Amino acid sequence: MKSFIASLALPLLAAAAPASQVTSDANPPFTVTAVRSASPIQNLQLNAAGQKFWLGGSTSSYCPTEVVPKCPPGNQTVLAPGGNALDVEVPGGQEVYVDSTGALSFTQAHSANVPPGSVVGALAYETGNSLSHYTFNAWGASGFMACPTADKRWQVFVAATNATVPSGNVNDCLGFSAVAMPYKGDVPAWQYA
Protein backbone atom coordinates (compact mmCIF):
# COMPACT_ATOMS: atom_id res chain seq x y z
CA MET A 1 0.00 0.00 0.00
CA LYS A 2 2.84 2.41 0.85
CA SER A 3 4.51 1.84 -2.52
CA PHE A 4 1.15 2.44 -4.26
CA ILE A 5 0.72 5.78 -2.47
CA ALA A 6 4.34 6.71 -3.20
CA SER A 7 3.84 5.91 -6.91
CA LEU A 8 0.87 8.30 -6.98
CA ALA A 9 2.85 11.08 -5.29
CA LEU A 10 5.90 10.90 -7.57
CA PRO A 11 4.27 12.56 -10.62
CA LEU A 12 2.95 15.35 -8.39
CA LEU A 13 6.38 15.91 -6.89
CA ALA A 14 7.94 15.94 -10.35
CA ALA A 15 5.44 18.54 -11.56
CA ALA A 16 6.21 20.72 -8.56
CA ALA A 17 9.98 20.56 -9.10
CA PRO A 18 11.53 23.81 -10.29
CA ALA A 19 11.85 23.94 -14.06
CA SER A 20 15.36 25.41 -13.83
CA GLN A 21 16.88 22.16 -12.56
CA VAL A 22 19.92 20.70 -14.30
CA THR A 23 19.00 18.23 -17.07
CA SER A 24 21.00 15.90 -19.27
CA ASP A 25 21.62 16.70 -22.92
CA ALA A 26 19.56 13.60 -23.79
CA ASN A 27 16.45 15.14 -22.23
CA PRO A 28 16.69 18.95 -22.37
CA PRO A 29 14.06 21.67 -22.28
CA PHE A 30 13.11 22.28 -25.93
CA THR A 31 11.21 24.32 -28.48
CA VAL A 32 9.24 22.83 -31.37
CA THR A 33 9.29 23.78 -35.05
CA ALA A 34 6.81 22.38 -37.56
CA VAL A 35 8.29 20.75 -40.64
CA ARG A 36 6.06 20.13 -43.65
CA SER A 37 7.70 21.16 -46.91
CA ALA A 38 5.89 23.44 -49.34
CA SER A 39 3.08 24.20 -46.88
CA PRO A 40 1.89 27.29 -44.99
CA ILE A 41 3.05 25.73 -41.69
CA GLN A 42 6.66 25.00 -42.77
CA ASN A 43 9.08 26.24 -40.07
CA LEU A 44 6.38 27.78 -37.84
CA GLN A 45 7.11 27.70 -34.11
CA LEU A 46 4.84 25.97 -31.59
CA ASN A 47 3.26 28.67 -29.39
CA ALA A 48 1.30 28.36 -26.14
CA ALA A 49 -1.70 30.68 -25.82
CA GLY A 50 -5.14 30.35 -24.25
CA GLN A 51 -4.38 26.89 -22.74
CA LYS A 52 -3.87 25.51 -26.29
CA PHE A 53 -0.97 25.24 -28.75
CA TRP A 54 -0.70 26.94 -32.10
CA LEU A 55 1.51 27.27 -35.16
CA GLY A 56 1.66 30.93 -36.03
CA GLY A 57 0.55 33.73 -33.77
CA SER A 58 2.47 34.56 -30.59
CA THR A 59 3.23 32.98 -27.26
CA SER A 60 1.02 34.32 -24.46
CA SER A 61 2.56 34.58 -21.01
CA TYR A 62 1.93 36.34 -17.72
CA CYS A 63 4.00 37.50 -14.75
CA PRO A 64 2.43 38.87 -11.53
CA THR A 65 3.23 42.40 -10.40
CA GLU A 66 5.06 41.09 -7.31
CA VAL A 67 7.60 39.37 -9.61
CA VAL A 68 7.80 41.95 -12.43
CA PRO A 69 11.36 43.19 -11.88
CA LYS A 70 12.63 39.61 -12.20
CA CYS A 71 10.21 38.33 -14.86
CA PRO A 72 11.57 36.14 -17.65
CA PRO A 73 10.75 37.48 -21.14
CA GLY A 74 7.87 35.05 -21.81
CA ASN A 75 8.12 35.52 -25.56
CA GLN A 76 8.79 31.92 -26.62
CA THR A 77 7.25 28.57 -25.82
CA VAL A 78 9.61 26.06 -24.23
CA LEU A 79 8.65 22.59 -23.04
CA ALA A 80 10.23 21.12 -19.92
CA PRO A 81 12.37 17.98 -20.24
CA GLY A 82 10.24 15.07 -21.46
CA GLY A 83 7.57 17.32 -22.99
CA ASN A 84 4.74 16.68 -20.52
CA ALA A 85 5.00 20.15 -18.94
CA LEU A 86 5.93 23.70 -19.87
CA ASP A 87 9.26 25.18 -18.75
CA VAL A 88 7.99 27.79 -16.28
CA GLU A 89 8.82 29.37 -12.93
CA VAL A 90 5.29 29.38 -11.50
CA PRO A 91 5.01 27.11 -8.43
CA GLY A 92 3.40 23.80 -9.38
CA GLY A 93 4.26 24.20 -13.05
CA GLN A 94 1.92 23.78 -15.99
CA GLU A 95 1.17 20.31 -17.34
CA VAL A 96 0.78 19.54 -21.06
CA TYR A 97 -1.95 17.10 -22.07
CA VAL A 98 -4.22 16.17 -24.97
CA ASP A 99 -7.87 17.02 -24.33
CA SER A 100 -10.82 14.85 -25.36
CA THR A 101 -11.11 16.65 -28.73
CA GLY A 102 -7.48 15.78 -29.56
CA ALA A 103 -6.19 19.33 -29.00
CA LEU A 104 -2.71 19.76 -27.51
CA SER A 105 -3.42 21.72 -24.32
CA PHE A 106 -1.90 22.93 -21.05
CA THR A 107 -3.16 23.53 -17.54
CA GLN A 108 -3.84 26.92 -16.04
CA ALA A 109 -1.14 28.03 -13.59
CA HIS A 110 -1.77 27.00 -9.96
CA SER A 111 -4.12 24.23 -11.11
CA ALA A 112 -3.57 20.56 -11.85
CA ASN A 113 -7.08 20.35 -13.31
CA VAL A 114 -7.15 18.28 -16.50
CA PRO A 115 -10.59 17.83 -18.10
CA PRO A 116 -12.19 14.36 -18.12
CA GLY A 117 -11.30 12.27 -21.17
CA SER A 118 -7.87 13.90 -21.54
CA VAL A 119 -4.62 11.98 -22.00
CA VAL A 120 -1.74 12.81 -19.68
CA GLY A 121 1.83 11.52 -19.91
CA ALA A 122 1.74 10.25 -23.51
CA LEU A 123 3.95 13.05 -24.89
CA ALA A 124 7.68 12.55 -25.29
CA TYR A 125 10.96 14.05 -26.44
CA GLU A 126 12.62 11.49 -28.71
CA THR A 127 16.25 11.82 -29.65
CA GLY A 128 17.04 10.95 -33.27
CA ASN A 129 20.23 10.50 -35.29
CA SER A 130 20.21 14.01 -36.73
CA LEU A 131 17.01 15.56 -35.35
CA SER A 132 14.96 15.08 -32.20
CA HIS A 133 11.16 15.07 -32.25
CA TYR A 134 8.20 15.75 -30.00
CA THR A 135 5.79 12.82 -30.16
CA PHE A 136 2.43 11.59 -28.90
CA ASN A 137 1.96 7.88 -28.23
CA ALA A 138 -1.72 7.09 -27.62
CA TRP A 139 -5.09 6.81 -29.42
CA GLY A 140 -3.31 5.26 -32.42
CA ALA A 141 -2.32 8.77 -33.49
CA SER A 142 0.64 9.27 -35.80
CA GLY A 143 2.12 12.48 -34.40
CA PHE A 144 0.57 15.91 -34.75
CA MET A 145 -1.47 17.92 -37.22
CA ALA A 146 -2.17 21.63 -37.57
CA CYS A 147 -5.75 22.68 -38.26
CA PRO A 148 -6.75 26.05 -39.72
CA THR A 149 -8.85 28.41 -37.62
CA ALA A 150 -11.03 31.40 -38.46
CA ASP A 151 -8.36 33.77 -37.07
CA LYS A 152 -5.72 32.50 -39.56
CA ARG A 153 -3.71 30.51 -37.02
CA TRP A 154 -3.17 26.77 -37.00
CA GLN A 155 -4.30 24.91 -33.88
CA VAL A 156 -2.27 21.82 -32.96
CA PHE A 157 -4.03 18.48 -32.51
CA VAL A 158 -2.81 14.91 -32.35
CA ALA A 159 -3.12 13.27 -35.77
CA ALA A 160 -6.18 11.21 -34.89
CA THR A 161 -8.96 10.63 -37.42
CA ASN A 162 -11.61 11.26 -34.76
CA ALA A 163 -10.22 14.62 -33.57
CA THR A 164 -12.79 17.40 -33.23
CA VAL A 165 -11.11 20.17 -35.23
CA PRO A 166 -12.18 23.82 -35.74
CA SER A 167 -13.51 23.32 -39.30
CA GLY A 168 -15.20 20.03 -38.43
CA ASN A 169 -13.17 18.18 -41.08
CA VAL A 170 -9.78 16.56 -40.24
CA ASN A 171 -8.99 16.58 -43.99
CA ASP A 172 -8.47 20.36 -43.64
CA CYS A 173 -5.56 19.70 -41.27
CA LEU A 174 -1.91 19.23 -42.20
CA GLY A 175 0.22 16.56 -40.56
CA PHE A 176 3.69 17.75 -39.61
CA SER A 177 6.93 16.61 -38.09
CA ALA A 178 7.39 18.27 -34.68
CA VAL A 179 11.14 18.88 -34.66
CA ALA A 180 12.41 19.45 -31.12
CA MET A 181 15.31 21.87 -30.70
CA PRO A 182 17.16 21.85 -27.34
CA TYR A 183 16.74 25.10 -25.43
CA LYS A 184 19.76 26.56 -23.67
CA GLY A 185 19.04 29.44 -21.37
CA ASP A 186 17.16 30.58 -18.32
CA VAL A 187 13.56 29.54 -17.70
CA PRO A 188 11.69 31.42 -20.48
CA ALA A 189 8.41 32.34 -18.74
CA TRP A 190 6.81 32.79 -15.34
CA GLN A 191 3.66 31.14 -16.69
CA TYR A 192 1.92 30.70 -20.00
CA ALA A 193 -1.56 32.15 -20.37
C-alpha positions as CSV (number, residue, x, y, z in Angstrom):
1,M,0.0,0.0,0.0
2,K,2.8,2.4,0.8
3,S,4.5,1.8,-2.5
4,F,1.1,2.4,-4.3
5,I,0.7,5.8,-2.5
6,A,4.3,6.7,-3.2
7,S,3.8,5.9,-6.9
8,L,0.9,8.3,-7.0
9,A,2.8,11.1,-5.3
10,L,5.9,10.9,-7.6
11,P,4.3,12.6,-10.6
12,L,3.0,15.3,-8.4
13,L,6.4,15.9,-6.9
14,A,7.9,15.9,-10.3
15,A,5.4,18.5,-11.6
16,A,6.2,20.7,-8.6
17,A,10.0,20.6,-9.1
18,P,11.5,23.8,-10.3
19,A,11.9,23.9,-14.1
20,S,15.4,25.4,-13.8
21,Q,16.9,22.2,-12.6
22,V,19.9,20.7,-14.3
23,T,19.0,18.2,-17.1
24,S,21.0,15.9,-19.3
25,D,21.6,16.7,-22.9
26,A,19.6,13.6,-23.8
27,N,16.4,15.1,-22.2
28,P,16.7,18.9,-22.4
29,P,14.1,21.7,-22.3
30,F,13.1,22.3,-25.9
31,T,11.2,24.3,-28.5
32,V,9.2,22.8,-31.4
33,T,9.3,23.8,-35.0
34,A,6.8,22.4,-37.6
35,V,8.3,20.8,-40.6
36,R,6.1,20.1,-43.7
37,S,7.7,21.2,-46.9
38,A,5.9,23.4,-49.3
39,S,3.1,24.2,-46.9
40,P,1.9,27.3,-45.0
41,I,3.0,25.7,-41.7
42,Q,6.7,25.0,-42.8
43,N,9.1,26.2,-40.1
44,L,6.4,27.8,-37.8
45,Q,7.1,27.7,-34.1
46,L,4.8,26.0,-31.6
47,N,3.3,28.7,-29.4
48,A,1.3,28.4,-26.1
49,A,-1.7,30.7,-25.8
50,G,-5.1,30.3,-24.2
51,Q,-4.4,26.9,-22.7
52,K,-3.9,25.5,-26.3
53,F,-1.0,25.2,-28.7
54,W,-0.7,26.9,-32.1
55,L,1.5,27.3,-35.2
56,G,1.7,30.9,-36.0
57,G,0.6,33.7,-33.8
58,S,2.5,34.6,-30.6
59,T,3.2,33.0,-27.3
60,S,1.0,34.3,-24.5
61,S,2.6,34.6,-21.0
62,Y,1.9,36.3,-17.7
63,C,4.0,37.5,-14.8
64,P,2.4,38.9,-11.5
65,T,3.2,42.4,-10.4
66,E,5.1,41.1,-7.3
67,V,7.6,39.4,-9.6
68,V,7.8,42.0,-12.4
69,P,11.4,43.2,-11.9
70,K,12.6,39.6,-12.2
71,C,10.2,38.3,-14.9
72,P,11.6,36.1,-17.6
73,P,10.8,37.5,-21.1
74,G,7.9,35.0,-21.8
75,N,8.1,35.5,-25.6
76,Q,8.8,31.9,-26.6
77,T,7.2,28.6,-25.8
78,V,9.6,26.1,-24.2
79,L,8.6,22.6,-23.0
80,A,10.2,21.1,-19.9
81,P,12.4,18.0,-20.2
82,G,10.2,15.1,-21.5
83,G,7.6,17.3,-23.0
84,N,4.7,16.7,-20.5
85,A,5.0,20.2,-18.9
86,L,5.9,23.7,-19.9
87,D,9.3,25.2,-18.8
88,V,8.0,27.8,-16.3
89,E,8.8,29.4,-12.9
90,V,5.3,29.4,-11.5
91,P,5.0,27.1,-8.4
92,G,3.4,23.8,-9.4
93,G,4.3,24.2,-13.0
94,Q,1.9,23.8,-16.0
95,E,1.2,20.3,-17.3
96,V,0.8,19.5,-21.1
97,Y,-2.0,17.1,-22.1
98,V,-4.2,16.2,-25.0
99,D,-7.9,17.0,-24.3
100,S,-10.8,14.8,-25.4
101,T,-11.1,16.7,-28.7
102,G,-7.5,15.8,-29.6
103,A,-6.2,19.3,-29.0
104,L,-2.7,19.8,-27.5
105,S,-3.4,21.7,-24.3
106,F,-1.9,22.9,-21.0
107,T,-3.2,23.5,-17.5
108,Q,-3.8,26.9,-16.0
109,A,-1.1,28.0,-13.6
110,H,-1.8,27.0,-10.0
111,S,-4.1,24.2,-11.1
112,A,-3.6,20.6,-11.9
113,N,-7.1,20.3,-13.3
114,V,-7.1,18.3,-16.5
115,P,-10.6,17.8,-18.1
116,P,-12.2,14.4,-18.1
117,G,-11.3,12.3,-21.2
118,S,-7.9,13.9,-21.5
119,V,-4.6,12.0,-22.0
120,V,-1.7,12.8,-19.7
121,G,1.8,11.5,-19.9
122,A,1.7,10.3,-23.5
123,L,3.9,13.1,-24.9
124,A,7.7,12.6,-25.3
125,Y,11.0,14.1,-26.4
126,E,12.6,11.5,-28.7
127,T,16.3,11.8,-29.7
128,G,17.0,11.0,-33.3
129,N,20.2,10.5,-35.3
130,S,20.2,14.0,-36.7
131,L,17.0,15.6,-35.4
132,S,15.0,15.1,-32.2
133,H,11.2,15.1,-32.2
134,Y,8.2,15.7,-30.0
135,T,5.8,12.8,-30.2
136,F,2.4,11.6,-28.9
137,N,2.0,7.9,-28.2
138,A,-1.7,7.1,-27.6
139,W,-5.1,6.8,-29.4
140,G,-3.3,5.3,-32.4
141,A,-2.3,8.8,-33.5
142,S,0.6,9.3,-35.8
143,G,2.1,12.5,-34.4
144,F,0.6,15.9,-34.7
145,M,-1.5,17.9,-37.2
146,A,-2.2,21.6,-37.6
147,C,-5.7,22.7,-38.3
148,P,-6.8,26.0,-39.7
149,T,-8.9,28.4,-37.6
150,A,-11.0,31.4,-38.5
151,D,-8.4,33.8,-37.1
152,K,-5.7,32.5,-39.6
153,R,-3.7,30.5,-37.0
154,W,-3.2,26.8,-37.0
155,Q,-4.3,24.9,-33.9
156,V,-2.3,21.8,-33.0
157,F,-4.0,18.5,-32.5
158,V,-2.8,14.9,-32.4
159,A,-3.1,13.3,-35.8
160,A,-6.2,11.2,-34.9
161,T,-9.0,10.6,-37.4
162,N,-11.6,11.3,-34.8
163,A,-10.2,14.6,-33.6
164,T,-12.8,17.4,-33.2
165,V,-11.1,20.2,-35.2
166,P,-12.2,23.8,-35.7
167,S,-13.5,23.3,-39.3
168,G,-15.2,20.0,-38.4
169,N,-13.2,18.2,-41.1
170,V,-9.8,16.6,-40.2
171,N,-9.0,16.6,-44.0
172,D,-8.5,20.4,-43.6
173,C,-5.6,19.7,-41.3
174,L,-1.9,19.2,-42.2
175,G,0.2,16.6,-40.6
176,F,3.7,17.8,-39.6
177,S,6.9,16.6,-38.1
178,A,7.4,18.3,-34.7
179,V,11.1,18.9,-34.7
180,A,12.4,19.4,-31.1
181,M,15.3,21.9,-30.7
182,P,17.2,21.8,-27.3
183,Y,16.7,25.1,-25.4
184,K,19.8,26.6,-23.7
185,G,19.0,29.4,-21.4
186,D,17.2,30.6,-18.3
187,V,13.6,29.5,-17.7
188,P,11.7,31.4,-20.5
189,A,8.4,32.3,-18.7
190,W,6.8,32.8,-15.3
191,Q,3.7,31.1,-16.7
192,Y,1.9,30.7,-20.0
193,A,-1.6,32.2,-20.4
